[in-house]
Amino acid sequence: MEYPYILYNEVILYLESKWRRSLDDHERHLLIEGYRYGRMVEAENEIRILFAK
């Protein structure tokens, strides 16, 4: 799934400020893939909750 880049920027800026440095391209790519995976898992859990009722 693709999300608006602004959502990726939020997590990128969070880690850059936490680590006090810019992420390189590889780290950004990994972070974006992890973000997509986390959102997918979250959506699947929401669907399970809705159908369990």
N, C-alpha and C positions, 0 to 999 in steps of 0.2 A: 504494500500500500504506500501511496505517496501522501505526504502531508505538506501543508504550506511551509515554505522555508523559514518563516518567522518562528514556527514551533521548534525547529531544529536550532535556530539561533539562541533561543532561550536556554536550552540545555548546554550549548556550546559556551555561551557567556557565563553560565553558572560554573562550569568546570574551569574555565580560564581564570575566573576571579578566585575560585577556591585554590587553584594550583599556582596562581600569580604568574602565569605565563600563557602565551598563545599556543593553541594546539596545532600540531602539524597536520598535513592533509590525511595521513593514515589514521591518526587519532580521531579526526573529525568524521572520517568514513565509518570507523568502528562505532563511534557514538551515535551516528545517524542510524546505522543498522540495529544497534541495541535499542534505540528509541522506537523504531518501527516494530521490533519484536515485542517489546513491552506493551505497546499500544494494542497489538494483535492479541496478546494473552489477556489483557484487560477486557477487550471487547468480547472475547470468547467466554470469559467468566460472567460478564453481564448477561450474555445470551442464555447461559445456563441458569442463572438466577431467574430470569424472566420466564423461562419454560418450566421451572420447578414449581411455580405458583399454581 
